[in-house]
């Protein structure tokens, strides 16, 4: 009995190690926003400079979405994710020693490129490893990854409290992240290929087909196929939903700790803990991923985006007067909606993108949505110093409201 149960659990090893890779990427990414104050003092740079550097991180991350998906279609998903994880670890380890601001920027760009290979490729990998549980697997995957956002600000609060004892203790976060990345990559390479026995055969078959049809490998014919996906009105509308959401979400998470510390009566430590709460509620992804398998993606998408919009608008409206409990509730609502949307977005796209171009198709969509999200930190950073934080966050709320309106429209059309 126990042996049979352990054997059933063992088949989820690919999900576990793939999720841990994503956890690492999220941890390193979301360690930066809570450190903006410390990094500004360490390097003597402004919020606009830090926001622009983080935008560089996200732009490189965005730029990697399509090529990583396309490459996974050609050479296999395991190789692409493993290579990205090692590149991410190298970027983290570059921050272990004292260095000037350009080194920080270069390390952020390196981590952006490495983590850019994770999500797009992993979504397709998990759909192949667990074809009958795709929504649930993506829910677990996104939930574990989101807990990287929980751990990062909590770790920042812990290590910054040791300032003066260890000198620059924030660097230990990146030492731990880099070493953990190497270990997780080794586990990923050891366990995942056994769950994808058809991948090498499929890649070889695709190579044979390309040679037989005379394709020279430059992706010309494939590129036309990917572009053709956007001619379908509903698909294009959903891409618009994801772009607006990505802009609003990435701009919010990049500066929410600073916004709460600057625009409310909260201390910096309390603001960072509320930032952690944004990710703690990512467990909702287990529910929404399952719900999308049962009732369909469209209604779940409309509901989750509506909740996220209400939470962000409430943060904006109540920041001047509300206390930590009320603001915490608003942040929780934002987190429930935003995280609840994520696995459903992936499941929806998998249903509308043809299987033979799934990697590149998902990559093309994620390139667009992440590019939109990448410009958000710089936009918020600049607006916060020119017209104020409230105006910057009002723009983010408007973008999220637009995504909700489009999602409701798609749901009504599909009913």
C-alpha positions as MATLAB code, in Angstrom:
seq = 'XXXXXXXXXXXXXXXXXXXXXXXXXXXXXXXXXXXXXXXXXXXXXXXXXXXXXXXXXXXXXXXXXXXXXXXXXXXXXXXXXXXXXXXXXXXXXXXXXXXXXXXXXXXXXXXXXXXXXXXXXXXXXXXXXXXXXXXXXXXXXXXXXXXXXXXXXXXXXXXXXXXXXXXXXXXXXXXXXXXXXXXXXXXXXXXXXXXXXXXXXXXXXXXXXXXXXXXXXXXXXXXXXXXXXXXXXXXXXXXXXXXXXXXXXXXXXXXXXXXXXXXXXXXXXXXXXXXXXXXXXXXXXXXXXXXXXXXXXXXXXXXXXXXXXXXXXXXXXXXXXXXXXXXXXXXXXXXXXXXXXXXXXXXXXXXXXXXXXXXXXXXXXXXXXXXXXXXXXXXXXXXXXXXXXXXXXXXXXXXXXXXXXXXXXXXXXXX';
ca = [
       0.000    0.000    0.000;
       2.668    2.498    1.042;
       4.913    1.453   -1.843;
       2.102    1.969   -4.354;
       1.327    5.393   -2.913;
       4.969    6.432   -3.091;
       5.117    5.218   -6.668;
       2.107    7.385   -7.557;
       3.717   10.393   -5.902;
       7.028    9.727   -7.658;
       5.477   10.427  -11.044;
       5.218   14.076  -10.028;
       8.992   14.451   -9.716;
       9.154   16.382  -12.986;
       6.539   18.812  -11.685;
       8.451   19.279   -8.425;
      11.877   20.012   -9.915;
      10.467   22.153  -12.735;
       8.537   24.163  -10.163;
      11.699   24.601   -8.084;
      13.497   26.039  -11.104;
      10.667   28.550  -11.446;
      10.806   29.261   -7.703;
      14.485   30.141   -8.086;
      13.760   32.504  -10.968;
      10.956   34.250   -9.089;
      13.015   34.493   -5.877;
      15.890   36.238   -7.625;
      13.603   38.538   -9.590;
      11.519   39.636   -6.622;
      14.521   40.100   -4.376;
      15.236   43.305   -6.298;
      12.140   45.488   -5.587;
      12.422   45.238   -1.758;
      16.142   45.980   -2.127;
      15.661   49.145   -4.188;
      16.099   51.358   -1.133;
      19.246   49.513   -0.056;
      20.607   49.351   -3.603;
      19.999   53.078   -4.070;
      22.098   53.803   -0.993;
      24.778   51.242   -1.873;
      25.300   52.444   -5.435;
      24.199   56.067   -5.017;
      21.568   55.932   -7.781;
      17.981   57.172   -8.093;
      14.679   55.278   -8.234;
      14.512   56.069  -11.955;
      17.916   54.428  -12.495;
      16.911   51.341  -10.515;
      13.549   51.154  -12.275;
      15.281   51.412  -15.640;
      17.730   48.659  -14.655;
      14.810   46.459  -13.624;
      13.129   47.274  -16.928;
      16.322   46.048  -18.615;
      15.991   42.802  -16.649;
      12.405   42.419  -17.811;
      13.114   43.429  -21.426;
      15.776   40.741  -21.743;
      13.390   38.339  -20.006;
      10.722   39.265  -22.544;
      13.074   38.992  -25.496;
      13.921   35.414  -24.534;
      10.318   34.161  -24.613;
       9.937   33.514  -28.338;
      13.464   32.245  -29.085;
      13.401   29.945  -26.051;
      10.061   28.481  -27.134;
      11.238   28.135  -30.722;
      14.486   26.547  -29.566;
      12.572   24.119  -27.359;
      10.550   23.048  -30.408;
      13.860   22.309  -32.139;
      16.237   20.888  -29.490;
      13.996   19.959  -26.553;
      12.697   21.702  -23.485;
      15.059   20.112  -20.944;
      18.172   21.542  -22.568;
      16.675   25.024  -22.850;
      15.501   25.221  -19.230;
      18.742   23.753  -17.855;
      20.840   26.229  -19.819;
      18.705   29.110  -18.604;
      18.976   27.982  -14.985;
      22.768   27.883  -15.175;
      22.867   31.347  -16.759;
      20.630   32.660  -13.972;
      22.934   31.173  -11.353;
      25.944   32.806  -12.982;
      24.239   36.206  -12.843;
      23.391   35.773   -9.170;
      26.913   34.738   -8.254;
      28.308   37.828  -10.006;
      26.744   39.954   -7.235;
      28.481   38.157   -4.388;
      31.494   40.519   -4.352;
      31.539   44.307   -4.086;
      31.296   45.879   -7.544;
      30.148   49.091   -9.299;
      26.606   49.774  -10.533;
      27.271   48.600  -14.146;
      28.066   45.138  -12.776;
      24.694   45.088  -11.022;
      23.003   46.030  -14.299;
      24.938   43.355  -16.215;
      24.045   40.731  -13.610;
      20.371   41.707  -13.799;
      20.448   41.383  -17.591;
      22.101   37.969  -17.276;
      19.435   36.790  -14.833;
      16.737   38.204  -17.097;
      18.063   36.168  -20.023;
      18.335   33.007  -17.931;
      14.904   33.182  -16.320;
      13.411   34.124  -19.680;
      13.785   30.513  -20.759;
      11.722   29.113  -17.873;
       8.009   29.834  -18.090;
       7.222   29.485  -21.787;
       9.108   26.215  -22.130;
       7.944   24.818  -18.792;
       4.256   25.321  -19.637;
       4.612   23.117  -22.692;
       6.873   20.646  -20.860;
       4.313   20.122  -18.100;
       1.449   19.796  -20.563;
       3.358   16.907  -22.161;
       4.378   15.304  -18.875;
       0.852   15.551  -17.392;
      -1.557   15.759  -20.350;
      -4.603   14.776  -18.288;
      -3.854   17.238  -15.467;
      -2.546   20.294  -17.306;
      -4.583   22.896  -15.428;
      -3.740   21.378  -12.053;
      -0.042   20.998  -12.932;
       0.186   24.614  -14.070;
      -1.575   25.693  -10.890;
       1.025   23.900   -8.768;
       3.859   25.199  -10.955;
       2.747   28.829  -10.717;
       2.008   28.522   -6.998;
       5.471   27.208   -6.173;
       7.011   29.888   -8.355;
       4.943   32.581   -6.704;
       6.274   31.513   -3.329;
       9.613   32.742   -4.594;
       7.945   36.139   -4.330;
       6.916   35.301   -0.765;
      10.385   34.195    0.249;
      12.310   37.016   -1.422;
      10.942   40.050    0.487;
      10.903   38.086    3.745;
      14.559   37.183    3.170;
      15.329   40.819    2.378;
      13.744   41.919    5.667;
      15.853   39.325    7.466;
      19.208   40.125    5.885;
      18.831   43.915    5.859;
      18.233   43.678    9.590;
      21.773   42.317    9.824;
      23.319   45.403    8.217;
      26.314   46.511   10.204;
      26.867   42.950   11.419;
      27.754   41.409    8.065;
      28.605   44.550    6.094;
      26.467   44.082    2.950;
      24.355   41.028    3.862;
      22.031   41.424    0.882;
      24.746   39.856   -1.254;
      24.290   36.571    0.638;
      20.848   36.265   -0.969;
      22.460   36.019   -4.378;
      25.175   33.661   -3.153;
      22.493   31.302   -1.823;
      20.409   31.725   -4.975;
      23.328   30.989   -7.281;
      24.410   27.856   -5.438;
      20.825   26.618   -5.149;
      20.398   27.163   -8.870;
      23.261   24.806   -9.695;
      21.826   22.116   -7.409;
      18.289   22.445   -8.765;
      19.544   22.311  -12.347;
      21.326   19.042  -11.635;
      18.133   17.562  -10.174;
      16.100   18.831  -13.139;
      18.414   17.233  -15.695;
      18.463   13.975  -13.729;
      14.695   13.566  -13.280;
      12.735   15.286  -16.046;
      13.885   13.488  -19.254;
      12.402   10.203  -17.995;
       8.955   11.870  -17.944;
       9.328   13.001  -21.577;
      10.334    9.818  -23.379;
       8.903   11.038  -26.673;
      10.686   14.381  -26.751;
      13.952   13.314  -28.365;
      12.031   11.237  -30.883;
       9.744   14.201  -31.620;
      12.683   16.595  -32.052;
      14.438   14.179  -34.387;
      11.224   13.727  -36.374;
      10.783   17.497  -36.662;
      14.384   17.852  -37.892;
      13.755   15.171  -40.525;
      10.551   16.915  -41.616;
      12.320   20.270  -41.970;
      15.038   18.697  -44.119;
      12.438   16.918  -46.240;
      10.521   20.144  -46.890;
      13.652   22.084  -47.698;
      13.554   24.430  -44.719;
      16.990   25.873  -44.052;
      16.447   26.246  -40.315;
      16.070   30.017  -40.269;
      12.472   29.713  -39.108;
      11.043   31.619  -42.115;
       8.056   29.368  -42.765;
       7.526   28.850  -39.048;
       7.559   32.582  -38.406;
       4.680   33.060  -40.845;
       2.750   30.402  -38.953;
       3.291   32.196  -35.649;
       2.256   35.541  -37.106;
      -0.859   33.911  -38.530;
      -2.033   33.052  -35.028;
      -2.737   36.723  -34.385;
      -5.215   36.992  -37.265;
      -7.889   35.258  -35.175;
      -9.883   38.065  -33.454;
     -10.480   36.252  -30.158;
      -6.865   35.181  -29.918;
      -5.691   38.735  -30.611;
      -8.134   40.098  -28.036;
      -6.854   37.706  -25.401;
      -3.296   38.715  -26.195;
      -4.393   42.307  -25.525;
      -5.794   41.169  -22.166;
      -2.482   39.578  -21.219;
      -0.490   42.630  -22.350;
      -2.556   45.036  -20.254;
      -2.402   42.703  -17.269;
       1.348   42.275  -17.587;
       1.952   46.028  -17.719;
      -0.183   46.612  -14.635;
       1.140   43.657  -12.649;
       4.837   44.171  -13.323;
       4.628   47.879  -12.615;
       2.832   47.156   -9.356;
       5.158   44.474   -8.026;
       8.266   46.475   -8.950;
       7.280   49.437   -6.780;
       4.583   48.266   -4.367;
       6.951   48.130   -1.358;
       8.207   51.663   -2.049;
       4.684   52.904   -2.785;
       3.357   51.580    0.523;
       6.318   53.005    2.454;
       6.074   56.398    0.697;
       2.324   56.925    0.374;
       1.052   55.348    3.601;
       1.915   55.411    7.286;
       3.490   51.949    7.072;
       7.109   51.352    7.964;
       9.450   49.940    5.339;
       9.515   46.564    7.117;
       5.693   46.403    7.229;
       5.487   47.411    3.573;
       7.838   44.570    2.634;
       5.797   42.091    4.666;
       2.608   43.191    2.881;
       4.504   42.711   -0.352;
       5.081   39.119    0.757;
       1.330   38.773    1.339;
       0.825   39.528   -2.349;
       2.521   36.199   -3.081;
       1.361   34.149   -0.087;
      -2.132   34.057   -1.550;
      -0.776   32.462   -4.720;
      -2.220   29.196   -3.391;
      -5.378   30.380   -5.154;
      -3.737   29.116   -8.351;
      -4.423   25.556   -7.249;
      -8.117   26.429   -7.175;
      -8.319   28.446  -10.383;
      -6.209   25.943  -12.324;
      -8.588   23.158  -11.293;
     -11.607   25.375  -12.002;
     -10.421   26.071  -15.540;
     -10.305   22.304  -16.182;
     -13.878   21.976  -14.928;
     -15.856   25.072  -15.999;
     -13.686   26.624  -18.688;
     -11.106   29.379  -18.716;
     -13.154   32.402  -19.809;
     -15.337   32.875  -16.689;
     -12.389   32.244  -14.361;
     -10.303   34.799  -16.246;
     -13.028   37.446  -16.016;
     -13.525   36.818  -12.292;
      -9.851   36.835  -11.331;
      -9.055   39.998  -13.268;
     -12.056   41.715  -11.711;
     -10.837   40.866   -8.206;
      -7.317   42.062   -9.022;
      -8.634   45.351  -10.369;
     -10.735   45.923   -7.247;
      -7.704   45.280   -5.039;
      -5.405   47.687   -6.875;
      -8.040   50.427   -7.050;
      -8.632   50.011   -3.313;
      -4.905   50.324   -2.565;
      -4.836   53.535   -4.576;
      -8.000   54.973   -3.000;
      -7.242   54.072    0.617;
      -3.483   54.522    0.824;
      -3.708   57.947    2.476;
      -6.045   56.922    5.298;
      -6.106   53.145    5.807;
      -4.089   51.184    8.329;
      -2.051   48.020    7.784;
      -5.003   45.621    8.138;
      -7.120   47.351    5.496;
      -4.194   47.834    3.154;
      -3.224   44.228    3.740;
      -6.721   43.130    2.710;
      -6.429   45.211   -0.464;
      -3.062   43.675   -1.295;
      -4.487   40.203   -0.655;
      -7.363   40.897   -3.066;
      -4.889   42.077   -5.678;
      -2.808   38.937   -5.147;
      -5.795   36.587   -5.283;
      -6.931   37.986   -8.597;
      -3.517   38.375  -10.206;
      -2.198   34.964   -9.222;
      -5.516   33.280   -9.909;
      -5.328   34.542  -13.480;
      -1.877   33.119  -14.245;
      -2.463   29.340  -14.624;
      -5.749   29.960  -16.405;
      -3.965   32.185  -18.905;
      -1.547   29.363  -19.689;
      -4.289   26.759  -19.954;
      -6.323   29.015  -22.266;
      -3.377   29.608  -24.585;
      -2.578   25.900  -24.755;
      -6.111   25.257  -26.015;
      -5.938   27.798  -28.834;
      -2.335   27.349  -30.031;
      -1.721   24.382  -32.404;
       0.346   21.669  -30.742;
       3.042   21.600  -33.419;
       3.948   25.252  -32.780;
       3.059   25.356  -29.086;
       6.528   26.301  -27.858;
       7.069   29.123  -30.327;
       3.424   30.208  -30.186;
       3.459   30.554  -26.420;
       6.824   32.244  -26.701;
       5.493   34.798  -29.172;
       2.605   35.688  -26.865;
       4.829   35.853  -23.813;
       7.327   38.031  -25.670;
       4.610   40.606  -26.236;
       3.141   40.486  -22.755;
       6.522   40.508  -21.047;
       7.735   43.374  -23.240;
       4.716   45.353  -22.074;
       5.472   44.346  -18.501;
       9.137   45.204  -18.927;
       8.522   48.880  -19.670;
       6.292   49.225  -16.610;
       9.024   49.552  -13.927;
      10.789   52.338  -15.824;
       7.456   54.042  -16.497;
       6.458   53.924  -12.825;
       9.911   54.962  -11.673;
       9.962   58.023  -13.941;
       6.340   59.009  -13.258;
       6.855   58.643   -9.510;
       9.592   61.277   -9.638;
       7.822   63.626  -12.049;
       4.085   63.573  -11.322;
       3.993   61.398   -8.193;
       3.421   57.808   -7.119;
      -0.371   58.116   -7.085;
      -0.517   59.147  -10.741;
       1.814   56.293  -11.671;
      -0.330   53.728   -9.852;
      -3.503   55.239  -11.327;
      -2.110   54.390  -14.774;
      -1.519   50.811  -13.653;
      -5.063   50.555  -12.284;
      -6.471   51.847  -15.587;
      -4.526   49.211  -17.535;
      -5.820   46.436  -15.266;
      -9.386   47.725  -15.597;
      -8.994   47.641  -19.392;
      -7.840   44.011  -19.239;
     -10.877   43.134  -17.110;
     -13.283   44.796  -19.543;
     -11.813   42.898  -22.495;
     -11.918   39.602  -20.561;
     -15.581   40.077  -19.688;
     -16.285   40.803  -23.350;
     -14.561   37.587  -24.439;
     -16.513   35.602  -21.871;
     -19.830   37.031  -23.073;
     -18.947   36.256  -26.703;
     -18.053   32.650  -25.848;
     -21.217   31.963  -23.818;
];
